[in-house]
């Protein structure tokens, strides 16, 4: 038949095959041209959840938009066109149904529909969702814990969040199941197991009953600790030191938490490139388990150069740093470090003009010597002693020299305490500020040119005693979506030096003050996805001087607002109390009195701070995300001066790249309300000659809060 067809067509055999292949290829191209690009997926009805969350559940995906295509044009990420496939719809409906059931919507009904536009080969897919009622939990039954001590049972029952009248969700059940298992692991029951949760659903009354069953097994104690050392420096670190750092004691009950904490202690010394602490289950005897520490010891000397690229105060700075580290310095896992860093708008000018009196460059240089150790007086308190010298030069404004030494103590806290961090410090610091003539004249603009004004110098020595308290109750450290965190800093200024002056019989001119700074962050359950978060930050600070002049407090101890972690529509230091403008001075004022008045008026920084931010963080594509935010805040010379109409308001958006170590961000903030210029927004834009003059671009690593 084939030969006959070839004969009829009067073509040779090879030409016939070419013809058949061409026909098939042409047919395939016609089929490809008839594919429809999936340009929209819409969730209608009563979806409860946001579209961005539901899109992560289904297999069908919208074809990439302009942002993803722009990303492709500058990166290697693939963003190919997505075509509509009706065969995915049944799988999508089942995935959505399972998703709603996992959140307690056991009566959810889902229908699909789609529209094909032949003229442009576009497809529009719709899922109509009726979520129905959300089921609550009626009873919670926990079995298998009868064999553990009664006080453990009480602790578990007091801390679980799974109770009657709560809305049901798989995540809530699983979180509580994991909590109980981890509790058992941390109290000696290292072989504890749990059956899968059993959930009985009553569709008549829209309620559920939850059953959790555990097998604790025996309770184990540590009988011995073995150490395995590898790596280039394995002969330079002894087993006794590793044991001391890990702080695991034979005879104590096995605790997974203690094993993780020991591993963190080992890593924190920087002695080890890897460290693994684990129980050897195969060698258990009579409810005793050996612990094995496998540590890879690196080289004990480290020289690290680093380039510095930062955008600060809307000015790009380039610089470098060089650090040297000697590990296990004189034994005891001590770490000696020395580091020098410098960055400037023009690094060549900065290096060629090292004098503090020069005013034509903008940058800083910082030199530090530090000694760290994981113990003090035999206790696992991470201790650091650091000496520093910092020179900051702000072009045509003021230059700063800071010389000081700080002793810091970081305390370990038990797992079951409210606080998650506790540290204290003692800082002795000498500061010197030189304010340039042009800056002084700019502040006191009513002075005539006949008045001679020279650069002014402000010097002070302060002894600071402070404590940091922190409680992190979020679900994750890197990208929290639930919970809250609190941070409180309390600082005393100069009471120790005042006491020393009384004992030594000499006068002390520095002011006595205390400082309090409270920062809170809340992550609200607006989204049900761990890819999106909605957060609120509130930050307030107060400085009270109870002896001396508060204007004697140095600039670096005062409050400032504005910048990448503050009100992002303003640059760093932009939100400080208005500097004093003197309309009139006595004719017989002395030089010393004049300098005192000028210094009080030109030193920026406030003594009361209030800030707040609201931010939604959402993934856009792959590791790229976006944020929308509203920031408010300002500083004042006293809490009595606080006014709501004195709060600066910035709104804006930003983009994130979620790298493996931290988010890299760029934010654009717009001055929606300026307390220093209360004219309407559009009028300010016209007067500032464009929209961009009312905005600020901020770069940073890590989230703003």
N, C-alpha and C positions, 0 to 999 in steps of 0.2 A: 504493500500500500504506500509506504514511504517512497519507494523507488518510482512508483507510478506518479505520485504527487510531484516529485522532482522532475520527472520527464514532462509532465503537463506544463509545469512552470518554465521548462527549458532552462534550468539553471543547474550548476554543478552542486555537488554535495556540500562542499565547504561553504559556498555562498548561501545555501539553504539554512545551514546552522546559524550563520551570521544573521540571517533574516529573522529566525525564530528568537534568537537572543535579543535582537533589537526590539521586536514586538513585546517581549516580556519586560524589557527595560522601560519601554515607552508606557506600558500599562502600569508598571510600578510608579513611574513619575506622575502619571495621572492620579494614581491612588494617593501618593504623597501630597499632591496639590490639594486633594480633597480633605486632608486632615484639618481639624479645627483647633486653633489655639485657645487654651482655657484661660481666658482673661479675667474671669471673676468667679469667686465662690462666695455665696451669700448665705447667712444663717438667719432665718426668719422665724416668726412665731414668738415663742417664749423661751429663748435659748439659755437664759440665766447667765451663762458664761460668755466671755468676750470672744469675738471672732478670731483674734490672734491665738487664743488658747485652743479653740476648737480646731483650727487649722493644723496644729501640731498633732492632733489625734488621727486624722484621716490620711489616706494614701494619696488622694487627689490633691494636687497643689496648683496654685495659680502660676501662670507664666511670669517670669521675673519682670518687675517694673523698671522704671528709669533708674532707681537707685542701684539695684543689683547689676543692671547693665553698665552703669558707670563704674561700679567696683570692678567688673570684669575688664573694663578697658584699661585699668591701671594696675591690675593684679593678675595672678594666675588662676584665680577661682573660676570654676565653671558655672555659667548661668545660662544654660541652653534653654531654648523655647520649650514650653511644656504643652503637649497636645492633650485634648480631651479624650478620655477612655471610659466609655460607659460600663465596661466590665468591672471597674473599680467601685462602682456605686454600692453594690451589696456589701462589699467589705467595709466601705466607709460607714454604712448604716449600722453594721454590727459593732464597729469600733466605737462609734458615738454612743450606741446603746450601753456598751460595757463601761464607757467613761462616765455616763450619767449614773449608772448603777453603782459605780465605785464611790460616788459622792452622795448616795442615799436616794437618788431619784429612780426608784424601782418601777415606776409606772410611765417612764418617759416613752413617748411615741415620736417616731422620726419618719418623715416622708421625703422623697427626692423629686426633683424636676429639673429639666434643662432646656435651654433654647439655643438653637444653632442659627447663626446669621450667615446665610450662603454667600452674600455679596462680598463679605470681608473674611470669611472662614474663621469666625470667632464663636466661641462657646461660652455660655453663662450657666453655671451650675448653682442650684439652690437646694438647701436642706431646710425643710420646715420642721421645727422642733417644738413639741409640747412637753415641757419638762415634768409637769404634774407636781404633786406634793412631795416634799422632802421628808423621808422617814426619820423618826427619832428612835433613840435607844430606850427600851423599857427596862431590861434587866441585864446585868453583867455578872457572869459566873466565872470565877477563877478556880481551877482545880489543880491539885498536885503539890501545893505548897504547905501541906499539913506537916511535913517532916522538918521544915526549917524552923528556927526559933521564932517564938511568938512576936518578939520585938521587930524581927525582920518583916513579918507579915504586916504589922502595923505601919512600918515605914513605907512599904510598897503601897498599901491601900491609901495612905495619906498623900502620896505624891502622884498617883496615876490620874490622868485627866479623862479617863473613860468612865462616864457615869450616866445614870438615868436622866432622861430628858435632853441629852445632848443630841445634836444632829449626827446621823450616822455617816461615816466615810471610811473607806478602806485605809486611808492614810492615818486616821485617828486610831484605828484598831492596831495597825502595824506599829505605829510609834509606841503605843503602850506595851505591846508584846515585846518589842526590842528593849524598852526601858526595864521591864521585869527580867529579861534575860541578862542584860548588862549588870543589873543589880546583883543577880546571882553570881555572875562571873567575878564581880568585884568583891564578893564576900566568901570566896573559897570554893564555890560550886563551879569548877572550871569545865565540867562535862555536862552542864545543864542543857536540856533540850526542850523544844516546844513543838506541839502538834500545830497544824494549820488551824487558824481560827474557824469556828463554826458559827454561822450567822443564820438564825431562823427568822424568816420574813413573814409578817402578818399583813397581807395586802388589804384586808378588810379594815383594819384600824391604823394602817400606815405606821407600824412600829416594827422594831427588830429586837431580838434577844441575841446577845453575844456570849460565846463560851470560849475561854482560853484554858488550855491544859498544858501543864509543865511537868517535866521529870527532872528534878534538881540533881539527882545522883548524890554521891558522897561529897563531903566537904574536905578540901585538901589544904595541907600546909607545905611550905617550902622546906626541903631537907638539905639541899646543898646548891651551890652556885658554881657552875663551870664556865670558864672563859676561853674563847678561841680567838687569838690575835692573828691578823694577816696584814699585808700592806708593807710599804716601804719603811715605815717607821715603827714596825711592830716590836723591835727590840728597845725602843726609846720610851715606851710607856709600860709600866708594870701592872700586873694583875691587881695588886692591892689598890692602886689608884683607880682603876676601872670599877672595882667593888665599892670604893668610897663614893665615887660619883653616882653610881646606880642606886646606892643606899637601899638595897634589898637584903632583908635579914632572914637567915634560916630560922625556922620556928614560927614565923608569921604566916597567917593564912594567905593563900594564893589570892591575888587581886589583879585582874587584867588592867585596871586603872593604874596600879602601881608599876606594872611592867611598861605601860605606855609612858608614864612619867619618867621612869628611869631612862627610857630611850631618848626622850626629849632632853634630859640632862646631859646625856652623852653627846648628842648632836650640838648642843649649845656651846660646848667647850671648843669646837672647831678642830679637835684633835683627830676626828674620825671622818673618813669619807662615807662610811656606812656603818650602821649599828643596828643590830636586831636582838631584841630581848624576848625570849619565848619559853614556855614550859614544855618539857620533854615528856609528852603524854605516854609514850611507849615505855618509859622507865619508872612509872609510878609504882610505889610499893606501900601497902597499908595506908592509903590516903595521904601519902607524901609524894611530892613531885619535885624533881630537880629543875633548876632554871639554867638556861644556856644563854650566854652573852657572846654573840659573834660580832667582833669589832674589826673593821679595816682601818688601820692607822695610816694617816697620810704624812707628808713631810711637815716638819715642825717650823719651817721658815717659809714665809710667803711675801712676795713683792708684787703689788698690784697697781698698775697704772690705769687711769680712767679718764675718758673725755667727758666734759660737762657741757650739755646743751640745754639751756633753760630759758623759758620766757617768763620774766618777772617784771611786774609793774609796766606791762605793755612794751617791754624792751627786751630784745633777744640778746642773750649773753652766751659767750663761748669761753670755755676754760678747760682746766685739767686738774687732776689730783693724782697723788702718788702716796701709797700707804705701804708700810712694812709691818709684818706681824711675826712675833716670836711666840710660838706656842709652848706650853708646859714650861714657862719661864720660872726658873728656880724650883721646878716641881710643883705639885699640888694643882695641876691643870690651869695654872695662871696663864694669862695671855697679855703680852705687852704689844701695844700698837702705837705707831706714830704715823700721822697723816697730815699732808699739806695739800690745800686746794685753793684754787683761784679762778674767778670768772669775772668777765667784764664785757661791756659793750664794745670796747676796743682793747683787747688784751695787750697789744703792743704799747699803747699809751699808758695803760695801768702799770705795766712792769717798768716803764721808763720814768714814771712819776710816783715813786713809793712814798713821798712825804705826805703826812697827814694834812698839811696846810694847803696842798694843791686842790684845785676845785674844777679841773677841766676833764675829769674822767669819772666813770660810773661803774663800780664793781666792788669786789671784796676779795680778801685773802684770809685764809683761816689755817692755823697751825695747832695741832692737838697731840698730846701725849697721854696714853691711857694704860691703865693696869686693871685687868679683870680677873676675878676668881670665883669659882662656884660655891665657896664656903666662907663662913666667918665664924670664928669660935666653935668650929666643928658642926655648925648648923648649915643646912642647904639654903643659904641666903645668897643670891647672886649679887656680888659686890663689884662696883666699878669706881675707880678713882681717875679723874680726868683733869688735866691742865690744858688751858686753851688761850690762844691769842687770836683775836679777830679784828681786822681792819676793814671798815666799810666806808666807801666814798660815794656820795651822791652828788652828781654834777650840779654845781651852782646852788646847792642847798646846805647840807651839813655832812660832816665826816665823823666817824665814830671809831674809837679804839676801846676794845673790851679785853681785859686780862682777868683770868679767874681760875678757880679750881672748884671742882664739884665732886662730892662723894655721894654715890647712889646705892641704895639697897633695894633689891627686888625680892619680895618674900613669896615663898610657895604657900599655897592655901589648900586645905583639904577639899575633896571633891564636893561634898555635900554642905557647902556654905553658900550664902547668898552672893558674897563678893567673889569675883573671879580673878581680880588682880589687886595687888597692894604693893606700893613702893614708896620710898621716902628719899629725901635728898637734903644735903647741906651744900650751899653754893656761896662762895666768897668771891665777889666780883668788883673790880675797879673799872669804872667807865669814864670816858672823856668824849665830849661832843664839842666840835668846832662849827659854829654857824657862820656861814659866809655873808659878806656885806650885802650882796645882791638879794639874797633870800630875806634878810632882815628888812631891807627897804621895801621889798615886795609886800611883806606883811604889814608894815607900818607905812602905808602909802601916803599918809598925810604929812610925813616929815618933809621938810624942805631940803633942798640940796646943800644948803649952808650948814646943816647939822652934820657933824663929823661922826660917822659910825664905822667902827672897826669890827673885824670878826670877833665873836664872843665865844668864850670857852666855858663849858660847864663840866665840873669834875665831881665825882662822888664814889664812895666805897660802900657797898651794901653786903650784908650777911643775911642770906635767905635760907629759911628752914621750911621745907614743904613736904606734903604727902599727897599721893595720888590714890584714889579709890575707884575701882571699876567693877561693874557687873554687866556681863554680856549674856543676855538671855535670848539671843537670836538663834534661828535654826542653822545658820551657816555663817562662817566668818568672812568669806570672800564675797558672796552675793546673797545677803540675807533677804528673805521674803516674809518672814514671820518673827514676832517677838519684839524685844526692845533692848536697849543698852543704856547704861548710865555711866557717867564719868564725872568725878568730883575732884577738883584740885584745891587744896587749902595751903596757903603760904603765909608765913610770918616774915616781916621785914625788919631786921635790925634790933630785935629784942635781945639777942645774944650779945651783940656789940654794945648795946646800952648797958646791960648788966656788967660787962667787962669794964666799961668806962666808970661805972660807979665803984667797982672794986679797985680799979687802978687810979681813980681820982683824976680823970681827965675829961675834957668836954667832948661831946659827940654832936655833930650838927645834922647828921642824916635823920630823916623822918622815921618815926615808928608807925607801922601800918600792918594791916592784914588784908589778904586777898582771897577771894573765893570765886571759882569758876565752875559752873555746872553745865554739862552738855548731855542732852537726852535725845535718843533717836527711837522712833517707833515705826514698825513695819506692819501695816494694816492688811487684813485678808481681803483686799479688793480683787486680787487675781488668785486663781487656783492652780497656777502653774509655777514651777520653780524657775522658769525662764523670764518671768516678769515680776516686778516688785513696785510697791507704792509706799514711800517713806516720808516721814515728817521729822524734822530736826528742830529742837529748841535749845538755844544756848544763851546763858546770861551770866554776867560777871560783875563783881563789885569790889572796889578798893576803898578801904576806910583808913584814914590817917588819924591816930589818936594822940600823937605828939609830933610837933614840928609842922612844916609846910608841905602839903601834899605835892606841890609843884617841884619839890626836890626829888621826887621819885623819878628815876631815869626812864628815858623813852622806851627802852626794851622791856620794861616791867609794866607799862601801861597797856590799855586795850586799844586795838585798832580794828577796823572792819573794812571789807572790800577785798577782792582777790578770788583766787580759784577755789578756795574752801570756805568762802564767806558769801557776801552779796556779789554775785558774779558780774553784774552789770557795771561795777566800779572796779578800778584797779586797786592793787594793794596800797594801804595807807590813805586811800581817798576819803574814807568815811571816818573822820576824826572831828572833835569839837572845833568850831570855827576859832581860828587864831585871833588873839586880842588885837583890836585896832585902837590905838590911843589917839584921842582927839585933842588932848591938851596935857601938857606937862608943866609942873611948877618951874618957874624961871630959875629958882635957886637950887635945883636938884643936883646932887653930887654925881660924880662919875660912877661910884659904886652903886648908888641907888638907881641910876639909869640902867646900868647893866642888869641889876636884879629885876627891874620891871620888864626889860626886853626879854630876858631869859624865860620869865613866866609866860610871856605872850607868844613866843615863837616855838616852844617845845611842843610838838604834836603828840596826840594820844589822849585817851579819855580814861575816866575812873568808873564809869558804869557802861555796861555793854548789854545789848539785847539783839539777838538774831533768831530768825526762823526760816526754814525752807520746807517746801512741799515739792516732791519730785516723783514722777512716774518713770520707771526704767523698763524698757521693752526690747526684746530681741527683734531685729528686723530680718536678718538673713545670716545664717551660719553663726560665725563669731562676731558679727557686727550688730550693734544695737543703737538705740536712740533714747533720749530723755527729753522730757518737758519739765520745766521747773518754774517756781515762783520763789524768790528770795526777798526777805525784808530784814532790815537791821540798821543800826547806827551806834555811835558812842556819844556819851555826854560827860561833862565834868562832875556831875552828881546825879544820883537817882532822882533828886527833886526836880531836875531839869527835864526828865523824860516826858515826852509828849508823843501821842500816836501820830500826829501830823509831822513829827520829826523823823519818822521811820522812812528810810529809802526803800523803794520797791523796784525790784528788777524781775523781768520775765525773760524766758529764753528757751533755747533748745540746744541739744548737744548730740554728739556721736561718740560711740564707744567701740573699741576693739578689745575683745576679751581674750587676752593672751593667756598663756599657761600660768603666769605668775601674778598678774594683776591687770585690771582694766586700764587701757590707755585712752585718755579722754580729751576732747576738745569741746568747749562750750561757748556759746555766743549769748551774751546777756544784753538786754535792752533796758534803759532807764525809763521805766513806766511812770514812776513818780519820783521826782528829785526834790528833797526837802530844802535844798539850797537854791532851787530855781522852780518855783511853784506855778509857772505858767503852763498852759495846756500843752499836751504832748506834741501836737502838730505844729504849734507855734515854735516850740523849742527846736524841732527838726528844721524848720525854715531858717531860724536864726543861726543854727549851728551849721548851716549850709550842707545839709544832707543827713540821711538816716545813720550812716556809719559813724558820725561824730557823737551819736548818743549811745553807742554800743561799746562793748569790750569783749575781746576774745581771750579765753583762758585755756591754758594747756595744763595737763596734770596726769599723774599716775595714781590709780586708785580712785574710788568714788569720792564725791565732795563730802559725804558723810556716811 
